[in-house]
Amino acid sequence: MFKNLIAPVQVWLLSQKRCVGCGTSLSLGSSKKVKSLETITCRCGRIFVHDPAKDSYRRALIEEIK
């Protein structure tokens, strides 16, 4: 039930290009190039993946971090 309340807020934050944890802009995070995608690490430690073709963000999977 709790996840049903939080998920829409996280989707909205990602559409606004903001971190789902601290709310800061993802453009302020440090970035690295991995394959054709770009990983962005927020100042709070959460890692996101930016797809430049779609100009969208999502949380990184464990396989993508290593």
N, C-alpha and C positions, 0 to 999 in steps of 0.2 A: 504494500500500500504506500509506504514512504517513497519508494522508487517512482511510483506513478505521479507523485507530486513534484519531485525534483527533476525528472527527465525533461519536461517541457521548458523549465527555466534554463537548464543547461543547453538545450538546443537553441534557445533564444540568445543566450550569451555567446555561443559560438557563431551564430549568424551575425552578431554585432562585432565579431572579431575580438572577443574578450575572453579571458581565462575563466573557467567554470569554478575555480577555487577562490581566487582573490578578486576577480573582476577587472584587473588591469588589462590594458590593451596588449594584444599579442605582438604588436609591432615593436614593443619595448623589450621583448625577450631575446635571448641569444639564439642564433640559428645555425644549422649545419645542413649541408647538402647530402642526401642519401638517395642514391639511384636517381629517379626523376622527381622525387618528392623532397621537401624541405622539412626538417624537424626543428621545432621551436621549443626551447625550454623557458618556461616562465620563471619569474623571480621566486615564486613559491615552490618550485620544483616539479610542477606538472609538465609533462611532455606532450606536445601536440604535433600533428602532421598537417602541413599546408600543401594543398594541391594547386599549383599555379594555373593549370588548365581550367579548373572549375572555380578557382579563387574561393576555396572553402577550407575549413579547418575541422579536424576531428581529433579525439584523444588517440595517442599512439598505442599500438599493441605491444606486448612484451617482446615479441619477435623482432619488431622494428627498432627497439631501443638498443639491442645488443648488436 
